[in-house]
Amino acid sequence: MLFGRLITAMFTPFTQENRIDWGKLEECIERLIETGSDAIVVAGTTAESPTLSHEEKVELFRFAKLKAGNRAKIIAGTGSNHTEQTILLTKEAEDIGVDGVMLVAPYYNKPSQEGLFQHFKTVVGATRLPVMLYNVPGRTSVNMTADTMARLAQLENVVAIKEASGDLNQISQLVKQIPSDVEVYSGDDSLTLPILAVGGVGVVSVASHLVGREIKEMINAFYEGDHVRALSLHQKLLPVFNGLFMTSSPVPLKYAMSLNGWCEPRVRLPLVEMNEQEKAQAENWLKVLKMK
């Protein structure tokens, strides 16, 4: 297993001046490794990638690889809706020495299934790095079908798929159709356990910033055959999984982390911080974290 079972889609901390807070970022990398993350996605959606400049992304890749060393895999989020720009950023990430790239389905363009296939085939063919494909129709407005992902899984360096369609029928079909050496990860914390049950191997998580040890324990319990324990942990963590998406991600995550002094709650426009009503609504799931 190249990337492990618990992968964190890491956020990007910002200072009050709206710059990347490199000190807090280093602390986050250390904390993620300590709490069980096998790999870290850098400059993905949780990192507010639409508001990160090309230069910031490259520096994030370099910084994360330097700080993590060989203790956790670094997966660079290089995907976009511009095929040539995706290739350019992917090649820069490869030069830095990251361990793999994650390529999100092109957003806004709404390509056909053949357009999706040709986009990914072109990018994958331009790199030697292991590739994780990312299907997230709720953000991209286009769903990659199981058939399209199965075609792409035949490409030599496609090694994993992050599936966030929320459709267990589609995910079940996907697992059935792809080669056994291509691994499927849940892209939704709340569906990690169900996806493990239909043949997935782990999760690309947001909640692992806060409950990494517990998520790793849940996954391990499932694979050890202790399904009662796995279900108990799933049920305990479900309010956190759902709470982190009560408004646009990563806004709730940054608020929760700020309560521990791990970052400022600051996000870049067009996102805005949680208002007082939302903070009040968050109290129930924050209790699970013993933060409120």
C-alpha positions as CSV (number, residue, x, y, z in Angstrom):
1,M,0.0,0.0,0.0
2,L,1.8,3.1,-1.3
3,F,0.0,5.9,0.6
4,G,-1.2,4.0,3.7
5,R,-4.8,4.0,5.2
6,L,-5.1,7.4,6.8
7,I,-4.3,10.4,4.5
8,T,-5.0,13.9,5.7
9,A,-6.1,16.6,3.3
10,M,-4.1,19.4,5.1
11,F,-5.5,22.9,5.6
12,T,-3.4,26.0,5.0
13,P,-3.0,28.3,8.1
14,F,-3.1,32.0,7.4
15,T,-1.8,35.0,9.4
16,Q,-3.9,38.0,10.2
17,E,-2.2,39.6,7.2
18,N,-3.6,36.7,5.0
19,R,-0.2,35.2,4.4
20,I,0.7,31.5,4.9
21,D,1.7,30.9,8.5
22,W,4.7,28.7,8.0
23,G,5.2,28.2,11.8
24,K,1.7,26.9,12.3
25,L,2.0,24.8,9.2
26,E,5.1,23.0,10.5
27,E,3.3,22.4,13.8
28,C,0.4,20.9,11.9
29,I,2.6,18.5,9.9
30,E,4.2,17.3,13.1
31,R,0.9,16.8,14.8
32,L,-0.6,14.9,11.8
33,I,2.4,12.5,11.7
34,E,2.2,12.1,15.5
35,T,-1.5,11.2,15.4
36,G,-1.3,8.6,12.7
37,S,-1.4,10.2,9.2
38,D,0.4,8.0,6.7
39,A,0.3,10.6,4.0
40,I,-0.6,14.3,3.7
41,V,-2.3,16.0,0.7
42,V,-0.9,19.5,0.3
43,A,-2.8,22.2,-1.6
44,G,-6.0,20.3,-2.0
45,T,-9.5,21.7,-1.6
46,T,-9.2,21.8,2.2
47,A,-6.1,23.9,1.7
48,E,-8.2,26.5,0.0
49,S,-6.4,25.8,-3.3
50,P,-8.6,28.1,-5.4
51,T,-7.1,31.1,-3.5
52,L,-3.5,29.9,-3.4
53,S,-1.2,31.2,-6.1
54,H,0.9,29.0,-8.3
55,E,4.0,30.1,-6.4
56,E,2.4,29.5,-3.0
57,K,1.5,25.9,-4.0
58,V,5.0,25.2,-5.2
59,E,6.4,26.5,-1.9
60,L,3.9,24.5,0.1
61,F,5.0,21.3,-1.7
62,R,8.6,22.1,-1.0
63,F,8.0,23.0,2.6
64,A,5.9,19.9,3.4
65,K,8.3,17.5,1.8
66,L,11.2,19.1,3.7
67,K,9.5,18.9,7.1
68,A,7.9,15.5,6.7
69,G,11.0,13.8,5.3
70,N,10.4,10.1,5.1
71,R,7.9,10.0,8.0
72,A,4.8,10.6,5.9
73,K,4.2,10.6,2.1
74,I,3.5,14.0,0.6
75,I,0.8,14.1,-2.1
76,A,0.7,17.4,-4.1
77,G,-2.7,18.6,-5.1
78,T,-1.8,19.7,-8.7
79,G,-5.2,19.2,-10.4
80,S,-7.2,22.0,-12.0
81,N,-9.6,22.6,-14.9
82,H,-6.7,23.7,-17.2
83,T,-4.9,20.6,-18.6
84,E,-1.7,22.5,-19.6
85,Q,-1.5,24.3,-16.2
86,T,-2.1,21.0,-14.4
87,I,0.8,19.4,-16.3
88,L,3.1,22.4,-15.5
89,L,2.3,22.3,-11.7
90,T,2.6,18.5,-11.7
91,K,6.1,18.6,-13.3
92,E,7.2,21.2,-10.7
93,A,5.9,19.0,-7.9
94,E,7.8,16.1,-9.4
95,D,11.0,18.1,-9.5
96,I,10.6,18.9,-5.8
97,G,10.4,15.2,-5.0
98,V,6.9,14.7,-3.7
99,D,5.7,11.2,-3.4
100,G,2.6,11.5,-5.6
101,V,0.0,13.9,-7.0
102,M,-3.7,14.2,-6.6
103,L,-5.7,15.2,-9.7
104,V,-9.2,16.6,-9.1
105,A,-11.8,16.3,-11.9
106,P,-11.9,19.5,-13.9
107,Y,-14.4,21.9,-12.4
108,Y,-16.7,24.4,-14.1
109,N,-15.9,23.2,-17.6
110,K,-18.3,20.3,-17.2
111,P,-16.4,18.0,-19.7
112,S,-18.0,14.8,-21.0
113,Q,-16.8,11.4,-19.8
114,E,-14.5,11.2,-22.8
115,G,-13.2,14.7,-22.0
116,L,-12.4,13.6,-18.5
117,F,-10.6,10.6,-19.7
118,Q,-8.5,12.5,-22.2
119,H,-7.7,15.2,-19.6
120,F,-6.4,12.7,-17.1
121,K,-4.7,10.5,-19.7
122,T,-2.8,13.5,-20.9
123,V,-1.7,14.6,-17.4
124,V,-0.8,11.1,-16.2
125,G,1.3,10.6,-19.4
126,A,3.3,13.7,-18.5
127,T,4.6,12.5,-15.2
128,R,6.4,9.5,-13.6
129,L,4.8,10.2,-10.2
130,P,2.1,7.9,-8.7
131,V,-1.3,9.5,-9.3
132,M,-4.5,9.6,-7.2
133,L,-7.6,10.6,-9.1
134,Y,-10.2,12.6,-7.2
135,N,-13.9,12.5,-8.0
136,V,-15.9,15.1,-6.1
137,P,-19.0,16.1,-8.1
138,G,-20.3,18.3,-5.3
139,R,-17.5,20.7,-6.0
140,T,-16.8,20.1,-9.6
141,S,-20.3,19.8,-11.1
142,V,-19.3,16.7,-13.0
143,N,-19.3,13.0,-11.8
144,M,-16.7,10.6,-13.1
145,T,-18.6,7.3,-13.7
146,A,-17.3,4.0,-12.5
147,D,-16.6,3.1,-16.1
148,T,-14.5,6.2,-16.7
149,M,-12.5,5.7,-13.6
150,A,-12.0,2.0,-14.4
151,R,-10.6,3.1,-17.8
152,L,-8.2,5.5,-16.2
153,A,-7.2,2.9,-13.6
154,Q,-5.6,0.9,-16.4
155,L,-3.0,3.7,-16.9
156,E,0.3,2.6,-15.5
157,N,0.9,5.2,-12.7
158,V,-2.7,5.6,-11.6
159,V,-2.5,4.0,-8.2
160,A,-5.4,5.3,-6.2
161,I,-8.8,7.0,-6.5
162,K,-10.4,9.3,-3.9
163,E,-14.1,8.9,-4.2
164,A,-16.4,11.6,-2.8
165,S,-19.5,11.1,-4.9
166,G,-21.3,9.8,-1.8
167,D,-22.8,7.1,-4.0
168,L,-22.1,3.7,-2.5
169,N,-23.5,1.9,-5.6
170,Q,-21.0,3.7,-7.8
171,I,-18.1,3.0,-5.4
172,S,-19.0,-0.7,-5.2
173,Q,-19.0,-0.9,-9.0
174,L,-15.7,0.9,-9.1
175,V,-14.0,-1.4,-6.7
176,K,-15.3,-4.4,-8.7
177,Q,-14.1,-3.0,-12.0
178,I,-10.6,-1.7,-11.3
179,P,-7.3,-3.7,-11.0
180,S,-6.6,-5.1,-7.6
181,D,-3.5,-2.9,-7.2
182,V,-5.5,0.4,-7.6
183,E,-6.8,1.5,-4.2
184,V,-10.0,3.3,-3.5
185,Y,-10.2,5.9,-0.6
186,S,-13.2,7.5,0.9
187,G,-13.3,11.3,0.2
188,D,-15.9,11.7,3.0
189,D,-15.0,11.1,6.6
190,S,-18.6,10.0,7.3
191,L,-18.5,7.3,4.7
192,T,-15.1,5.8,5.6
193,L,-16.5,2.8,7.4
194,P,-19.2,2.0,4.7
195,I,-16.5,2.3,2.0
196,L,-14.2,0.0,3.8
197,A,-17.0,-2.5,3.9
198,V,-17.4,-2.4,0.0
199,G,-13.7,-2.7,-0.7
200,G,-12.1,0.6,0.0
201,V,-8.7,0.8,1.8
202,G,-8.9,4.1,3.8
203,V,-9.8,7.7,3.8
204,V,-8.5,11.1,2.7
205,S,-9.7,12.9,5.8
206,V,-10.4,16.4,7.0
207,A,-11.4,15.3,10.5
208,S,-8.0,13.7,11.1
209,H,-6.7,17.2,11.9
210,L,-8.7,16.8,15.1
211,V,-9.3,13.0,15.7
212,G,-6.6,11.3,13.7
213,R,-5.9,8.7,16.3
214,E,-9.5,7.7,16.6
215,I,-10.0,7.4,12.8
216,K,-6.9,5.3,12.6
217,E,-8.2,3.1,15.4
218,M,-11.5,2.7,13.6
219,I,-9.8,1.7,10.4
220,N,-7.5,-0.8,12.2
221,A,-10.5,-2.2,14.2
222,F,-12.3,-2.9,10.9
223,Y,-9.3,-4.7,9.4
224,E,-8.8,-6.7,12.6
225,G,-12.3,-7.9,12.4
226,D,-13.5,-6.0,15.4
227,H,-16.5,-4.5,13.6
228,V,-18.4,-3.7,16.8
229,R,-15.5,-1.4,17.9
230,A,-15.2,0.1,14.4
231,L,-18.9,0.9,14.4
232,S,-18.8,2.4,17.9
233,L,-16.0,4.7,16.9
234,H,-17.8,5.7,13.7
235,Q,-20.9,6.6,15.7
236,K,-18.9,8.5,18.2
237,L,-17.1,10.5,15.6
238,L,-20.1,11.1,13.2
239,P,-21.0,14.5,14.8
240,V,-17.5,15.7,14.1
241,F,-17.5,14.3,10.6
242,N,-20.8,16.1,9.8
243,G,-20.0,19.2,11.8
244,L,-16.9,20.0,9.8
245,F,-19.1,20.5,6.8
246,M,-21.9,22.5,8.5
247,T,-20.7,25.4,6.3
248,S,-18.1,25.7,3.6
249,S,-15.0,23.6,4.4
250,P,-12.4,24.4,5.9
251,V,-14.2,27.2,7.8
252,P,-15.5,24.9,10.7
253,L,-12.1,23.1,10.8
254,K,-10.2,26.3,11.2
255,Y,-12.6,27.5,13.9
256,A,-12.3,24.2,15.8
257,M,-8.5,24.3,15.5
258,S,-8.3,27.9,16.6
259,L,-10.0,26.9,20.0
260,N,-6.8,24.9,20.7
261,G,-4.5,27.7,19.5
262,W,-3.4,25.6,16.5
263,C,-4.2,28.4,13.9
264,E,-6.1,31.6,13.4
265,P,-9.7,31.0,12.2
266,R,-8.9,33.2,9.2
267,V,-9.9,32.1,5.7
268,R,-9.4,33.8,2.4
269,L,-12.4,35.4,0.5
270,P,-14.8,34.3,-0.9
271,L,-14.9,32.2,2.3
272,V,-15.7,33.9,5.5
273,E,-15.3,32.9,9.2
274,M,-18.2,31.3,11.1
275,N,-20.7,33.8,12.6
276,E,-22.0,33.7,16.1
277,Q,-25.1,31.6,15.2
278,E,-22.9,29.0,13.5
279,K,-20.5,28.9,16.5
280,A,-23.5,28.2,18.8
281,Q,-24.7,25.4,16.5
282,A,-21.2,23.9,16.6
283,E,-21.1,23.5,20.3
284,N,-22.6,20.0,20.2
285,W,-20.0,18.4,18.0
286,L,-17.2,20.4,19.6
287,K,-18.1,18.6,22.8
288,V,-17.0,15.4,21.2
289,L,-13.6,16.9,20.9
290,K,-13.7,18.1,24.5
291,M,-13.1,21.6,23.3
292,K,-16.4,23.1,24.4
